[in-house]
Amino acid sequence: MQNDPELNGKYLGTITQDFVQVSDTLKEASYQIRKRDISKYPIFVFSREVTKIGGLLIEASERNLQWNVNASYLEDFINRKLVAEDMIEDFQQAYRDADEYCCLFVVDREFMNFVFVPYPED
């Protein structure tokens, strides 16, 4: 549930480039997910290939990005068994303030991990 060094080296550069371009959209989507009581734990899936986790929010090819972005949330991850029942409390404790940090779930063929990225300051 923390920033993984493997993620930092291999993916963080391209993720950061894309994140800066879409951060306002993600921040608003996070707010709407929480405001509508869908979940207290929004999660945005960054994947190079189309994934069925969550719903497509931003298609990479439409915005000249390297990553597709899907919107999801903790309860969906629990239903899909991506977060085990016995890890829910650990996830909730590791989750950062959704007004300041974006929870990303990075998916790339043989790699999947969570990372929390701070939203750019206004």
Beta strands, then each sheet from edge to edge (+ up, - down):
strand 1: 42-47
strand 2: 55-58
strand 3: 68-73
strand 4: 101-108
strand 5: 111-118
sheet 1: 2+ 3- 1+ 4+ 5-
end
